């Protein structure tokens, strides 16, 4: 460990990281339970120890320097490793018990999270789990959630993000629909088909369809579903039209012959899911147990592989 870091000390490093993440001494101080003046002094002591300016300060703004951006990447990893080490030492003496509140989208919730909770319940009998299935992005702090699973990658540096995997998507329709309307051979053929889209709760706009070799676009949809993406699967199964969804939502339908994949050569990029939670000094043992269980389970299962090509695809 260098003399600069020893002089800076861990509280100063944490003050720097939280200030970098929140962009404010006041917000960083709130997270650490100290005053903004104490946070500012900690960062100043670290700058003096390093011999480098980490933030450009004015009366109204605070901006990280290039040096701060480079330093943050290393500091955040170091603090995370120290936290993991402390957790490993303390977990043996702490029983996981109590309530954990988690929010998850309906897709991941029904097909990945809920089926896994039977194993979790056997392993941690004293933990109670309150699951909220919603495609709305909840506010973890204001609404009192310990954990949340979200589609996409996190950009909020005040939260911890643990990636659960990348999941592939495909375009599907029922055999009856394809027999009546034909099978599209390229994404441009979708203009002649009945497409079913999902409206995103955050904006009300339809989720665009993505294809390899062409830009994403939103097809002209005859039918839309909102709130619950599983509704589009039900419509496709009934022969209403074509859908683009995560493969793991339709694995059973494909296996049973209810749905057939089309446009397989044009499969677009996969979609990530992430587990997130607030940055705290030490989360309760029950919260740590569930978050570690979800991540470990996701890594063992891996992302759902692309489904087998259909003779019609």
Backbone torsions as a table, in degrees:
resi	resn	phi	psi	omega
1	UNK	NA	134.0	-175.4
2	UNK	-76.4	161.0	179.2
3	UNK	-62.9	-34.4	-179.1
4	UNK	-63.0	-42.3	-179.2
5	UNK	-70.7	-39.2	177.5
6	UNK	-60.6	-40.6	179.4
7	UNK	-69.3	-35.3	-179.0
8	UNK	-69.0	-38.1	180.0
9	UNK	69.3	157.3	-176.4
10	UNK	-62.0	-41.3	178.3
11	UNK	-58.0	-37.1	179.3
12	UNK	-69.1	-39.2	177.4
13	UNK	-63.8	-41.8	179.0
14	UNK	-65.4	-40.9	178.1
15	UNK	-59.7	-42.3	178.1
16	UNK	-62.6	-48.7	-177.5
17	UNK	-61.3	-44.0	-178.7
18	UNK	-68.6	-35.4	177.2
19	UNK	-67.1	-42.0	178.2
20	UNK	-61.2	-41.8	-176.3
21	UNK	-70.7	-38.5	-175.3
22	UNK	-95.2	-19.9	-178.3
23	UNK	73.9	19.1	-175.7
24	UNK	-157.8	135.0	173.9
25	UNK	-64.8	-36.2	-178.4
26	UNK	-65.9	-47.0	179.9
27	UNK	-66.9	-39.0	178.3
28	UNK	-63.5	-41.9	-180.0
29	UNK	-62.8	-38.5	179.5
30	UNK	-62.7	-40.0	179.5
31	UNK	-65.7	-34.9	-175.4
32	UNK	-93.4	-7.8	179.5
33	UNK	74.7	32.7	178.0
34	UNK	-128.9	-177.2	179.8
35	UNK	-87.7	155.6	175.6
36	UNK	-59.8	-34.1	179.8
37	UNK	-64.9	-40.0	179.1
38	UNK	-66.1	-38.4	178.4
39	UNK	-65.1	-43.5	178.9
40	UNK	-62.0	-41.3	179.9
41	UNK	-66.6	-37.8	179.0
42	UNK	-62.3	-43.2	179.4
43	UNK	-66.3	-38.9	179.3
44	UNK	-63.8	-40.8	178.2
45	UNK	-63.3	-38.1	178.9
46	UNK	-67.0	-42.7	177.6
47	UNK	-59.5	-40.4	180.0
48	UNK	-66.5	-40.4	-179.5
49	UNK	-67.3	-36.3	-178.5
50	UNK	-83.3	-22.1	-175.1
51	UNK	70.4	33.5	-177.2
52	UNK	-144.8	148.5	175.7
53	UNK	-88.1	124.1	-177.7
54	UNK	-98.7	-28.8	-179.8
55	UNK	-135.5	139.6	171.6
56	UNK	-92.4	121.5	-172.8
57	UNK	-111.5	137.0	166.5
58	UNK	-129.8	179.3	-180.0
59	UNK	-67.9	-19.5	-175.8
60	UNK	-120.6	-7.8	-174.9
61	UNK	-144.4	161.6	178.8
62	UNK	-141.3	120.0	-175.9
63	UNK	-129.2	130.5	178.6
64	UNK	-70.9	145.3	175.9
65	UNK	-84.4	172.8	175.8
66	UNK	-60.4	-39.7	178.9
67	UNK	-61.8	-38.1	-179.9
68	UNK	-64.8	-40.0	-179.8
69	UNK	-63.5	-41.7	179.0
70	UNK	-68.8	-40.6	-177.6
71	UNK	-68.9	-36.0	-177.5
72	UNK	-60.4	-42.5	-178.0
73	UNK	-56.7	-40.5	-179.1
74	UNK	-77.3	-40.5	-179.0
75	UNK	-65.2	-43.4	-177.8
76	UNK	-63.5	-38.6	177.8
77	UNK	-66.4	-40.6	-178.9
78	UNK	-64.8	-44.1	178.8
79	UNK	-64.8	-36.1	178.4
80	UNK	-65.4	-40.5	178.4
81	UNK	-65.6	-40.4	177.9
82	UNK	-63.8	-41.3	178.3
83	UNK	-63.0	-42.1	178.3
84	UNK	-62.8	-39.2	179.5
85	UNK	-64.9	-43.7	177.4
86	UNK	-63.3	-38.7	179.7
87	UNK	-63.9	-41.6	-179.0
88	UNK	-63.8	-35.9	-179.6
89	UNK	-72.7	-33.4	-174.6
90	UNK	-91.2	-21.9	-175.0
91	UNK	-61.7	-30.2	-177.2
92	UNK	-66.0	-23.9	-177.2
93	UNK	-104.4	2.0	-175.0
94	UNK	-119.7	127.2	-179.6
95	UNK	-88.2	134.0	176.7
96	UNK	-78.9	112.3	177.7
97	UNK	-154.2	161.2	-179.7
98	UNK	108.2	-174.5	-174.7
99	UNK	-94.4	137.0	172.8
100	UNK	-124.0	126.9	178.5
101	UNK	-105.4	126.7	-178.0
102	UNK	-133.5	139.3	176.5
103	UNK	-111.9	138.8	-179.3
104	UNK	-145.9	148.2	174.8
105	UNK	-65.6	154.8	-175.8
106	UNK	-60.4	-36.0	-178.2
107	UNK	-63.3	-58.7	-178.7
108	UNK	-67.1	-36.0	-178.3
109	UNK	-60.8	-52.2	-176.7
110	UNK	-69.1	-36.9	-169.5
111	UNK	-102.4	-14.0	-179.7
112	UNK	-126.3	-51.0	-174.0
113	UNK	-73.0	-58.2	-174.2
114	UNK	-58.8	-44.0	178.5
115	UNK	-60.9	-23.9	-177.5
116	UNK	-84.4	-16.4	-173.2
117	UNK	-70.9	-19.0	176.1
118	UNK	-63.6	-42.9	177.1
119	UNK	-65.4	-41.9	178.7
120	UNK	-61.4	-41.4	-178.9
121	UNK	-62.1	-37.6	178.2
122	UNK	-69.1	-36.2	-176.2
123	UNK	-77.9	-34.5	-177.4
124	UNK	-128.1	76.9	-174.0
125	UNK	-66.6	-18.2	-177.6
126	UNK	-93.5	-0.7	179.7
127	UNK	-95.3	131.3	174.0
128	UNK	-104.2	137.2	-175.7
129	UNK	-121.7	125.4	175.5
130	UNK	-106.8	110.7	-176.1
131	UNK	-102.1	126.2	174.8
132	UNK	-109.0	114.9	178.1
133	UNK	-98.4	111.6	-177.0
134	UNK	-158.4	144.5	176.2
135	UNK	-90.2	7.7	175.0
136	UNK	-88.0	138.5	176.5
137	UNK	-78.0	103.9	-178.1
138	UNK	-72.2	156.2	172.6
139	UNK	-91.2	106.2	-173.0
140	UNK	-57.4	-43.7	-175.9
141	UNK	-71.6	-53.2	-175.7
142	UNK	-66.1	-34.4	-175.3
143	UNK	-98.1	2.0	172.1
144	UNK	74.2	33.5	177.1
145	UNK	-95.2	141.4	176.9
146	UNK	-84.9	-36.2	-175.7
147	UNK	-140.0	158.3	173.5
148	UNK	-151.7	145.3	174.1
149	UNK	-110.2	130.7	-177.7
150	UNK	-134.0	149.4	173.6
151	UNK	-79.7	133.7	-179.9
152	UNK	105.3	-179.6	-179.7
153	UNK	-104.5	145.3	-175.3
154	UNK	-82.3	137.7	176.1
155	UNK	-117.5	-1.6	179.6
156	UNK	-86.2	109.7	-175.0
157	UNK	-77.5	-3.3	174.9
158	UNK	-84.5	-3.8	179.8
159	UNK	-117.6	154.9	173.7
160	UNK	-91.6	137.2	-180.0
161	UNK	-123.8	131.3	176.6
162	UNK	-126.9	112.3	-175.5
163	UNK	-68.5	134.2	-179.6
164	UNK	-96.8	-15.9	177.8
165	UNK	141.6	169.0	175.0
166	UNK	-107.6	132.3	-173.1
167	UNK	-122.2	131.8	-173.8
168	UNK	-79.3	157.3	179.7
169	UNK	-126.5	157.8	178.4
170	UNK	-149.8	168.3	177.4
171	UNK	-103.0	131.7	-173.8
172	UNK	-134.6	152.4	174.2
173	UNK	-153.2	162.8	178.7
174	UNK	-79.1	156.5	177.4
175	UNK	-60.6	-37.5	-179.8
176	UNK	-63.9	-43.3	179.0
177	UNK	-63.2	-45.5	-177.9
178	UNK	-65.8	-32.6	177.6
179	UNK	-66.5	-34.6	-178.8
180	UNK	-81.7	-37.6	-169.6
181	UNK	-113.9	-4.5	-179.1
182	UNK	85.4	167.9	-177.9
183	UNK	-105.8	124.0	178.2
184	UNK	-66.6	141.5	179.2
185	UNK	-106.7	-10.6	178.2
186	UNK	-152.4	155.5	-179.9
187	UNK	-54.8	-30.6	179.4
188	UNK	-64.8	-21.9	178.8
189	UNK	-69.5	-16.3	-177.1
190	UNK	-63.8	-21.1	178.3
191	UNK	-62.1	-22.0	-179.6
192	UNK	-98.8	6.9	-176.8
193	UNK	-117.6	160.5	172.8
194	UNK	-83.4	116.8	-179.8
195	UNK	-110.4	147.0	-179.1
196	UNK	-117.9	123.5	-176.9
197	UNK	-116.4	164.4	178.0
198	UNK	-111.2	128.6	179.6
199	UNK	-88.9	126.8	-178.9
200	UNK	-73.1	129.1	-177.7
201	UNK	-59.6	-33.2	-175.5
202	UNK	-67.7	-31.0	-175.1
203	UNK	-125.4	-19.5	-175.5
204	UNK	81.2	-3.4	179.7
205	UNK	-87.4	151.8	179.3
206	UNK	-68.9	141.6	176.6
207	UNK	-69.0	122.6	-178.6
208	UNK	-64.1	154.7	175.1
209	UNK	-96.3	139.0	-177.2
210	UNK	-116.0	139.3	-179.6
211	UNK	-137.6	148.5	177.4
212	UNK	-68.2	136.1	176.2
213	UNK	80.6	4.3	178.4
214	UNK	-150.1	152.8	-179.4
215	UNK	-68.7	155.1	176.5
216	UNK	-63.2	148.1	176.1
217	UNK	-152.3	161.0	177.6
218	UNK	-103.9	114.7	-179.1
219	UNK	-67.1	156.6	177.2
220	UNK	-72.7	102.7	-170.1
221	UNK	-92.5	131.8	171.5
222	UNK	-77.0	-31.0	-177.9
223	UNK	-132.1	144.9	176.5
224	UNK	-132.6	151.3	171.4
225	UNK	-125.7	145.2	175.7
226	UNK	-128.6	165.7	179.1
227	UNK	72.3	-56.8	-175.8
228	UNK	-121.9	113.7	-177.5
229	UNK	-66.6	-20.2	179.7
230	UNK	-64.7	-18.2	177.7
231	UNK	-64.0	-34.8	-179.8
232	UNK	-68.4	-32.3	177.9
233	UNK	-66.1	-42.4	178.9
234	UNK	-62.0	-41.7	179.0
235	UNK	-64.6	-43.0	179.3
236	UNK	-64.8	-40.8	178.8
237	UNK	-61.3	-32.8	180.0
238	UNK	-80.5	-3.1	177.4
239	UNK	88.6	16.8	-177.4
240	UNK	-73.2	-37.9	-177.5
241	UNK	178.4	-161.9	-177.6
242	UNK	-100.3	148.8	178.8
243	UNK	-133.0	155.1	167.7
244	UNK	-118.4	116.0	-175.6
245	UNK	-141.4	169.5	172.8
246	UNK	-62.2	137.0	-175.6
247	UNK	-60.2	-35.5	-174.9
248	UNK	-69.8	-12.4	176.3
249	UNK	-75.7	-21.6	-173.2
250	UNK	-123.2	13.0	-179.2
251	UNK	-54.2	-47.9	-177.9
252	UNK	-67.8	-38.7	179.4
253	UNK	-63.8	-38.9	178.2
254	UNK	-67.6	-43.6	-179.6
255	UNK	-61.7	-34.1	-178.7
256	UNK	-87.5	-6.5	-179.4
257	UNK	84.7	9.4	178.6
258	UNK	-71.9	-32.2	-179.4
259	UNK	-131.7	151.9	-179.0
260	UNK	-128.1	136.8	177.5
261	UNK	-82.2	139.2	175.2
262	UNK	-126.6	167.3	178.2
263	UNK	57.2	32.3	-178.2
264	UNK	-58.7	-38.7	179.4
265	UNK	-62.9	-14.9	-176.1
266	UNK	-106.8	19.7	-179.0
267	UNK	-51.4	132.8	-178.3
268	UNK	-89.1	-172.1	-178.5
269	UNK	-67.2	152.3	178.2
270	UNK	-74.1	167.0	-178.7
271	UNK	-118.1	130.9	-176.7
272	UNK	-86.7	154.5	168.8
273	UNK	-123.0	145.2	-174.3
274	UNK	-135.0	139.6	171.6
275	UNK	-94.1	130.0	-178.2
276	UNK	-128.3	155.1	174.8
277	UNK	-162.4	158.8	-177.6
278	UNK	-66.0	150.9	174.9
279	UNK	-78.8	119.4	177.7
280	UNK	-134.0	162.7	179.9
281	UNK	-61.7	-46.2	178.4
282	UNK	-155.6	115.8	179.7
283	UNK	-74.6	155.2	175.4
284	UNK	-57.2	152.2	-177.0
285	UNK	-58.4	-36.5	-178.9
286	UNK	-65.1	-40.1	178.9
287	UNK	-66.1	-44.0	178.9
288	UNK	-63.0	-39.2	-179.1
289	UNK	-62.9	-45.0	-178.6
290	UNK	-69.9	-41.8	-179.1
291	UNK	-64.7	-43.5	178.8
292	UNK	-65.0	-37.3	179.6
293	UNK	-64.3	-45.1	-178.6
294	UNK	-62.9	-44.2	-178.9
295	UNK	-66.6	-44.9	-179.7
296	UNK	-63.4	-40.0	179.0
297	UNK	-63.9	-43.3	180.0
298	UNK	-62.6	-39.1	-179.7
299	UNK	-68.8	-36.1	178.5
300	UNK	-68.9	-42.9	-178.4
301	UNK	-71.8	-37.3	-175.4
302	UNK	72.2	169.4	175.8
303	UNK	-68.2	145.1	-179.9
304	UNK	-61.7	126.3	179.9
305	UNK	-68.7	154.7	175.6
306	UNK	-55.2	140.8	-178.8
307	UNK	-71.3	157.1	-177.9
308	UNK	-61.1	140.2	-177.8
309	UNK	-64.4	139.9	178.1
310	UNK	-89.7	151.4	176.4
311	UNK	-58.6	-24.6	-179.2
312	UNK	-88.4	-12.7	-170.4
313	UNK	-78.2	NA	NA
